[in-house]
Amino acid sequence: MKVIRAKTAGFCFGVKRAVDTVYTQLENQNEEKIYTYGPIIHNEEVVKDMEAKGVTVLRSETELDALDTGIVIIRSHGVEKKIYDMLNTKGIRIVDATCPFVKKIHNIVQKESAKGKYIIIVGNPQHPEVEGIRGWAGEQAAVVQTPEDIDNLSIPDGKKVCVVSQTTFNYNKFKDLVEIISEKSYDVSVLNTICNATKERQTEAKRIAEEVDAMIVIGDKHSSNTQKLFEICGKACKDTYYIQTLGDLNLNQLGSVETVGITAGASTPNNIIEEVQNNVRIIF
């Protein structure tokens, strides 16, 4: 009987940095109220703990616009340029917890857009990270995540194109989409902005899933990188389970297996991973 836990499971650098930023602000809090614009990371358990300690999550521009005072922490996924402009105009203090790798993409698309290039962002258009990147990319930009999206692009003839990616996008899918874009005869420059930690996590998860009888993927249901892990593991191991906490796992389903693999998304706290790992070991 064997349990294999991925070495890459759990908080990535950007997520840890963002979470630590909030708790540091709480430790140093004076009379100013602390807000985050959107959930600081995609993990309900972490966000609930912060709210219990007095942090308020602002979930819309309307709520943001209603503020007169306080500290607003920018979430790890980053936000559009107009959010910074709004806060600066109101004179509200900004604490920027945007992942540095995401911030790098903001700088890239802003710079390349200023050169007159058309920006293609490979990613999920509904994901907050992608929404943030789009907000730095200027007027001539589009988000694609399928071949059909690429076919529907309307890019002026002779326009130079810059391609970037959501940091947590599936690397193999990114390569496939870039190949399709390249076949369109655009003058294309491609910048692979998928985070190295994402690629390493996906590679390790696939390797473990191929070796075990059952695979457990832990992470918030809204976490893009966890969804990608589940997709990858599900192709390699038919008995793959997606859970947020131990309470979502039916341990009886694992009673007849000999090996179990465990991985977790970049926003999953270590204590949740350990709780799952310890309880899975008990049944063996």
Summary of the structure (lengths in Angstrom):
residues: 284
radius of gyration: 20.5
end to end distance: 6.2
largest distance: 62.9
contacts: 963
relative contact order: 0.15
helix: 45%
strand: 19%
